[in-house]
Amino acid sequence: MTSQRIKAFVALVLMVAALAAAQAWRPTARLADTRAKVELETMFPKAFGDWRVDDRMPVQLIAPDTQAVLNKIYNQTLSRTYVNRQGDRIMLSVAYGGDQSDATRAHRPEVCYPAQGFQITRSSDAQVNLSGRTLRVRQLESRLGGRVEPISYWITVGDHVTLSGTEQKLAQLGYSTRGVVPDGMLVRVSSIESDATKAYALHHVFVADMARALRPEVLAQVVGGAAH
């Protein structure tokens, strides 16, 4: 056997070994199968605290091409507008995916809002106090013409809250090394308000009120079982 043939044979053996290893490490167990079935419509109450669903105020429509992408990523989506007795309105958008592997990692607002023509003019991280535990959230300020829409959101990958693409990847890899495909949820609250500081304070109140109204098993899925 010539030297070139030997090299080609070794390369072929290494390729086969790499493929076999990749197949062996491929996650097969789905975390979603070990949990109660997710039904966003019933998981999130239509009334809690001082908040009620406002059926008169439609939620901002998503561009058809963006919706098509979301449909590929998520199993379920939920969009509602809530109003309190003071007339403050909060838009809630939730998306759940049973498979948060590389191909379907959550679609972050930093991507989907610009896809609809918005500009992201500010980004920062904050914490929401949830009765003895804290929830990390990312705050964005988006603009489209004269519309200013402050956004607060977080993403869960399995039991972990993630805010950056790197955190999402690390959480996904952590499950992958155990042979598990994690599920995930994106929860976004936003409002039309030119005063971003005022908007974020109201978002915190809304999220805390909502968290108190969720059943314990639902709360763990929505804010992450690994939250502090």
C-alpha positions in Angstrom: 0.0 0.0 0.0 1.5 3.3 -1.0 2.0 6.2 1.4 -0.9 8.2 -0.1 -3.3 5.2 0.2 -2.2 4.7 3.8 -3.0 8.4 4.5 -6.3 8.2 2.8 -7.2 5.0 4.7 -6.2 6.6 8.1 -8.3 9.7 7.2 -11.3 7.5 6.4 -10.9 5.6 9.7 -10.8 8.9 11.6 -13.8 10.2 9.8 -15.8 7.1 10.6 -14.7 7.3 14.3 -15.7 10.9 14.5 -19.1 10.2 13.0 -19.6 7.3 15.4 -18.6 9.5 18.4 -20.9 12.3 17.3 -23.8 9.8 17.0 -23.0 8.4 20.5 -23.0 11.9 22.0 -26.2 13.0 20.3 -28.9 13.8 22.9 -31.8 11.4 22.7 -33.8 12.1 25.9 -36.2 15.1 25.8 -36.5 17.1 29.0 -40.0 18.1 27.9 -41.1 14.5 28.1 -40.4 14.4 31.9 -42.5 17.5 32.6 -46.2 18.3 32.6 -47.5 19.1 29.2 -47.2 22.8 28.4 -50.4 24.7 27.5 -49.5 28.4 27.5 -53.1 29.5 27.2 -53.9 28.0 30.6 -50.5 28.3 32.3 -50.7 32.1 32.3 -53.9 33.5 34.0 -55.9 36.1 32.2 -56.3 38.0 35.5 -54.0 38.4 38.4 -53.3 41.1 41.0 -54.5 44.4 39.5 -54.1 43.1 35.9 -56.7 41.9 33.4 -56.5 40.9 29.8 -57.6 43.8 27.6 -59.4 42.3 24.6 -60.0 45.7 23.1 -56.3 46.4 22.6 -54.7 44.1 20.0 -51.2 43.0 20.5 -48.7 44.3 18.0 -48.8 42.2 14.8 -45.7 40.2 13.8 -44.5 40.4 10.2 -45.5 37.2 8.3 -41.9 36.3 7.5 -40.9 36.6 11.1 -43.9 34.6 12.2 -42.9 31.8 9.8 -39.5 31.7 11.6 -41.1 31.6 15.0 -43.4 28.8 13.9 -40.3 26.7 13.1 -38.6 27.4 16.4 -41.5 27.1 18.8 -44.3 24.7 19.5 -46.6 27.3 21.1 -46.8 31.1 21.3 -49.0 33.3 23.4 -49.7 37.1 22.9 -51.8 39.2 25.2 -52.3 42.8 26.4 -53.0 43.4 30.1 -54.4 46.6 31.7 -54.6 47.7 35.3 -57.0 50.0 37.0 -54.8 53.0 36.3 -55.0 52.3 32.6 -51.4 51.1 32.2 -51.0 48.5 29.5 -48.4 45.7 29.2 -48.0 43.4 26.3 -47.0 39.8 27.2 -45.5 37.5 24.6 -44.5 33.9 25.4 -43.0 31.3 23.2 -42.3 27.7 24.1 -40.2 25.2 22.3 -39.8 21.6 23.3 -36.4 21.3 21.5 -33.8 24.0 22.2 -31.0 22.3 20.4 -28.6 24.1 18.1 -31.1 24.3 15.3 -33.9 25.7 17.4 -32.4 27.9 20.1 -34.7 30.7 21.1 -35.2 33.7 18.8 -34.1 36.7 20.8 -35.8 40.2 20.6 -32.5 41.7 19.5 -33.0 39.8 16.3 -36.8 39.7 15.7 -37.5 43.4 16.5 -34.9 44.8 14.0 -36.4 42.3 11.5 -39.6 44.2 11.8 -38.0 47.6 11.3 -37.3 48.6 14.9 -34.0 50.0 16.1 -32.5 48.8 19.4 -31.1 51.9 21.0 -30.3 50.6 24.5 -29.6 47.3 26.2 -28.9 46.5 29.8 -29.5 43.7 32.3 -31.5 44.0 35.5 -33.0 41.8 38.3 -36.6 41.4 39.3 -37.4 40.6 42.9 -39.8 37.6 43.0 -40.7 37.2 46.7 -37.3 36.0 48.0 -35.7 35.0 44.7 -34.4 37.1 41.9 -35.0 36.8 38.1 -32.4 38.1 35.7 -33.9 40.0 32.8 -32.6 41.9 29.8 -34.0 45.4 29.1 -34.1 46.8 25.6 -35.3 50.1 24.3 -36.7 49.8 20.8 -37.9 52.5 18.4 -39.9 52.5 15.2 -40.6 56.0 14.0 -42.3 57.8 16.8 -43.1 54.6 18.7 -40.9 53.9 21.7 -41.3 50.4 23.1 -39.2 49.4 26.1 -38.8 45.6 26.4 -38.0 43.3 29.3 -37.4 39.6 28.6 -35.7 36.4 29.6 -35.1 33.0 28.1 -35.1 29.6 29.8 -33.1 26.7 28.5 -34.3 23.8 30.6 -34.0 25.0 34.2 -31.6 27.8 33.5 -32.3 31.5 32.8 -30.1 32.8 29.9 -29.8 36.3 28.6 -27.0 36.0 26.0 -26.4 33.8 23.1 -23.3 32.4 24.9 -25.3 31.6 28.0 -27.9 29.8 25.8 -25.2 27.8 24.1 -23.5 26.8 27.4 -26.8 25.7 28.9 -27.7 23.7 25.9 -24.2 22.0 25.9 -24.6 21.2 29.6 -27.7 19.2 28.8 -26.2 17.7 25.6 -23.3 16.2 27.5 -25.9 14.3 29.6 -27.7 13.1 26.5 -30.7 15.4 27.1 -32.4 17.8 24.7 -33.7 20.8 26.8 -36.9 22.6 26.2 -37.1 26.4 26.5 -39.3 29.4 26.9 -39.0 33.1 25.9 -41.0 35.5 28.0 -41.2 39.1 26.9 -43.1 42.0 28.4 -43.2 45.4 26.7 -45.1 48.7 26.7 -45.5 51.8 24.6 -43.8 54.4 26.8 -41.3 57.1 26.0 -40.0 57.1 29.6 -38.0 53.9 29.7 -37.3 54.1 33.4 -41.0 54.3 34.2 -41.7 51.4 31.8 -39.1 49.1 33.3 -40.4 49.8 36.8 -43.9 48.8 35.6 -42.6 45.7 33.9 -41.0 44.6 37.2 -44.4 45.1 39.0 -46.2 43.1 36.3 -43.7 40.2 36.3 -43.7 40.0 40.1 -47.5 40.0 40.2 -47.7 37.4 37.5 -45.1 35.2 39.2 -47.2 35.2 42.4 -50.2 34.0 40.4 -48.4 31.0 38.8 -48.7 27.5 40.1 -45.4 26.3 41.7 -44.6 23.8 38.9 -45.4 26.5 36.2 -43.3 29.1 38.0 -40.3 26.8 37.8 -40.7 26.4 34.1 -41.3 30.1 33.5 -38.6 31.7 35.6 -36.2 28.7 35.7 -35.7 26.1 38.4 -32.2 27.3 38.9 -33.1 30.9 39.7 -31.7 32.3 43.0 
